[in-house]
Amino acid sequence: MSRMEVYSPEGLRMDGRRWNELRQFSCQTNTHPNASDGSSYVRQGNTVVLCLVKGPMDTNRATSTTRASADGPVLNINVSYPPFAGIERKKRSKNERRLSELSIVLERCFLKTIVLKNYARTVIEVNLTILSFDGGLLAACCNSITLALIDAGISLYDYVSAVSVGIYSETALLDLNSLEESDLSFVTVGVVGDSDKLNLIMCEDRLPLDKLERLINLGIQGCHQLRKLMNDTVKEVGVELLSKRQ
Amino acid sequence: MSTSLKRKQISSGLSVTQKVFVRSRRGKASKIVREHYLRDDIPCGSQACEACDEYYFPDPSGFVRHPVLSKTPLKIEKKSIGKHYVIPDTNVVLNAIDMLENDKVFYDVIIPQTVLEEVRNKSYPIYMRLRGLCKSEDKRFVVFHNEFKASTYLERKIGETMNDYNDRLIRKCAIFYGEHLQDAGISIVLVTGDRANREKAQKNSILTLSLPEYISLLPNSIELQDMLPTSGEFSSNYKEIKYPSYFSAARLIGGIKAGSLHQGTINISSYNFLEGTVAVPNLPKPLLILGRENLNRAFNGDKVVVEILSKNNWKKPSTKIIDEEAVNQNGIGDDDDEVMVTDKERIVLAQEAVKAQKAFLQDGDDDQKSIVPTGRVVGIIKRSWRLYVGQLSPNSIDQNNNSGYSAKNCFVILMDRTLPKIRIRTRRSRALAGKRIVVAVDSWSESSKFPQGHYVRTLGDIEDKDAEEEAILLEHDIEYRPFSKNVLDCLPKEGHNWKVPENLNNGDQLLAKREDLRDRLICSIDPPGCVDIDDALHAKKLPNGNYEVGVHIADVTHFVKPGTAIDQEAASRGTTVYLVDKRIDMLPSLLGTDLCSLMANVDRYAFSVIWEMNDKAEIQNVKFTKSIIRSRHAFSYEEAQMRMDDQEKQDPLTQDLRILLRLSKILKKKRLDAGALNLASPEVRVHMDSETSDPSEVEVKQLLEANSLVEEFMLAANISVARKIYETFPQVAMLRRHATPPATNFEALNDMLRVRKGMSLSVESSKALADSLDRCVDPKDPYFNTLVRILATRCMTAAEYFTAGSFSYPEFHHYGLAVDIYTHFTSPIRRYCDDIVHRQLSAAINYETLSKLHMDKDKMDLIVKNINRRHRNAQFAGRASINYYVGQVMKSAEAVEHGYVIKVFSNGIVVLIPKYGLESLIKLDVLGQVDTAIFDAEKYKLTFKNGDDQETVITLFDNVEVYVKTELDKFTGKRKVLLSLK
């Protein structure tokens, strides 16, 4: 693996992108109108994530027994990773540490994004299904939750768009695929709207501190591009919905 | 396997497709899908093309690439090719990389990504060389990412082999370039060795040539033709020998797993080129390989697989000296009856071999004792082939004593005597006679007695100083070319005018962290004429009666930042190499001899280790800091010694020196008491005549107190730093260890001492060894002790660099110095290890963060492996250089010298002459009458009648008087020392 040319001297990555290019991004919302209150389908490269949101609802209607909180909603995020999603067919248990860690990180992120006071004593259930995995899992999950929450009509302060950024010697690379992720240390950053505010930052590798700023800067740029793409889709779906009502 | 997938347009000039393939993982097939982005904006790299100008984008640091291929490339009139660029196929790159690197041919070359990747998969070293070519721009090589360009990417067809697919991609690339550069009047020549590919290309009307065809069209073709790699053309004429075939890869792997075959690195005896040993993990002693057929085409240093031969083939190790030239050409057929041995029997044999070797270790007088298990090479895992230096065998030139320029087969005798002759095909055998030439090995087929190779280049006349020097460098794989532009660009812009800033508060955070030590009386002590001063010292009496002692090391890492071109170059060179009259620098001389060098009376950046020591030289506390210093004086060893000895001098600097000297003596005593070894090697220095710069005199190196003064403090600094970086980076700290040598290493020497002198060495610990070495004194012969020390040194294992995570703490032990942990910190100008240690230490004191390159254990292990190898090679090269010069000194002088017999064979003895630090062989036929010789192996005694019919007895450790003269060896072109007993 280490013999692969992660970033060639000519400035091209293993899949032919340049350092600051995102993978193909496409998204849809309201994909499962009958099965949920809000739903979305996000594709970043070959990572595909489906997200269904139920809620806000009463605590006794929730699937798991939860105690209501007076300050805001209880956010339950479940991530399921079906056996066919990775390269190797492999069953993952529901309680796998990485997946529960993922949901905790996402919960923390979105509790900062949802307008809490509107949803006191309610439950919001988010079910994520990873349909295919090729790197940037946390970022794709984060983006799909944002879209599904918007679709469900839950009030958010702003979009949270996320992307992963890795470092290859001196060069920061945007939006890593799984091949690059296995070779480089990377961070995932989630940005609020088109500001420079970070709602999510996650790093599981060793990273030189002096490179971090460079990485975050590139990540913020990438997030802004994603936000624009997501916003376009939301507007399109919104226009369509409105036209149906009339 | 792949299926066709649609391309999806993402934006203008960018689309995406999928690459699908099936790969087996742990026996299961799994489907892998990867995205593959196709784009238009990949430049062609030619200066003649304006259309691609907009495709050069800045990288994150703002650097913009530029077209490299020349507007006016080489023009070939023949076949109306005209101005052209070359696209080589993968097989051409793999076989003729030497030619691509040659500066007489192959300019303006396009390397398609497909070729680059195929090369990388086949041979990583060649890939690195190819990348180096593309980087340097001197030869105008460009990489064209054809698989990422939308117009040159092709889908793999169903059922198409990878090879055919790659060939198709390369052809497509050639077609693209042909059309793209049509207006500029530049054509494309595809050079490939694959006939099928050539035919298909001709159908697509691409200009294709084979490598020999292409070379023959060039204006300087005659000179180049010899460099063409051979492709097994002339083996058919020579059926002189048939080597056994190697086993199939599957059988080798299976055999190693089952324990019936064994893997190891082969080491060919320097006295007998038909005898090799392979250190096999499950045998206590190396396995012996005897004879040409059993060696089975293995080169010294190859990684081989061996099988143990059946018991009736086990033999005694030879007590003879065999030179290749001495062996009769026809006497090869070592009568080996091929006995079929099953795998089961092989495993049993392996167990018996262990038993036999153990028995050999235990009891003595049995007649079976000297018979040891032997083996046979059955496969080669990795060849150690590189470029070799040698010269044409004089015989092979005489054979072809006719005029004309037809190609002839010649033999090249290599400088390394453990390697076989190499057969090359050349048209210029007479022009090459008497020259040192470089050759590469291509192949060694079963039916050919000698390996086949090709000529690479000429170094110069034999015995010419420059040619011999270059030969030494090449033979030891030392990079000696001048630094490339990329590297020199990393130097400070100010050049020699660079100065430490006057204002220390100029806002530079790192500068503010430096300690200003310019008030300390610092001086440096080095060999006379030293220009790369990397260490300096000071001592100061403190009010509390203790001493402040500082060691200041040149702050090289201030200039050499990790990951830069200069850092990579230094990492690959690993060390500065010192030859007798030449230095091959690790860093450009601007840094080494000026900006970093701690010269007298200039402000310099340094990395300081400052101890507080009490009167007994016990360290009270230690501080590490980056600093600014000003050395007061650059002493030579002699100068410092004289100043300290001169009681008239009472100035502060001299007094400080005396403090240092006193402390250093205590340190040394402590070290020796702890069991540090005082070993010896016959080191000599060559004096040059100042006018002619010819070597004129040889002297044994003298050691002064001042030498050991510096040495003691450097050792202390290294130890202190080692502890600190190990504390901070327990996994990746760069350390140095010296393993305790296994007792078996000393067996032979101990036996010699016991039989001849009734002495013994105890090897339980370094302390015991040091003490027993002290006891080995012959009252009649003061040199005897040194001799034993020299021989004991040869039984040691070599010290090595390692990363802390590779061994457990007890194994960090440095045997020779008798300390628990050690590293190299004090010579960053000439050793790369020290640079890494500097970076780690500066991270440990929070001066700056540690680069990721030095935190990744895998990357560090690669560095360590490289610097260990470079370090060893540098030492060997230094010794080879001294040997060459010693030979030159003695060219004019014949003398009678004292020597010591250090080895006795049945047909000769080896004599060491302390005065010149050289050892040489005296063959029995030079000594006296061969047929009268009686060799007693157990008593190390050789009895024979000399020329005057007098009985002569020679035993080991005898002090003998010998005539020394030198003679130019006709075959190797080396100046050989000829000894004969007086």
Interface residues (C-beta under 8 A of the other chain):
Chain A: S2 R3 E5 S8 P9 E10 G11 L12 D15 G16 R17 R18 W19 N20 E21 R23 Q24 G45 N46 I87 E88 R89 D134 I167 S169 E170 T171 A172 N177 L179 S185 R206 L207 P208 L209 D210 K211 R214 L218
Chain B: K8 I10 V16 Q18 R25 K28 S30 K31 I32 V33 R34 E35 H36 Y37 L38 R39 I42 F57 D59 P60 S61 R65 R120 Y124 R131 C134 K135 V143 H145 E147 F148 G563 T849 L850 S851 K852 L853 M855 D858
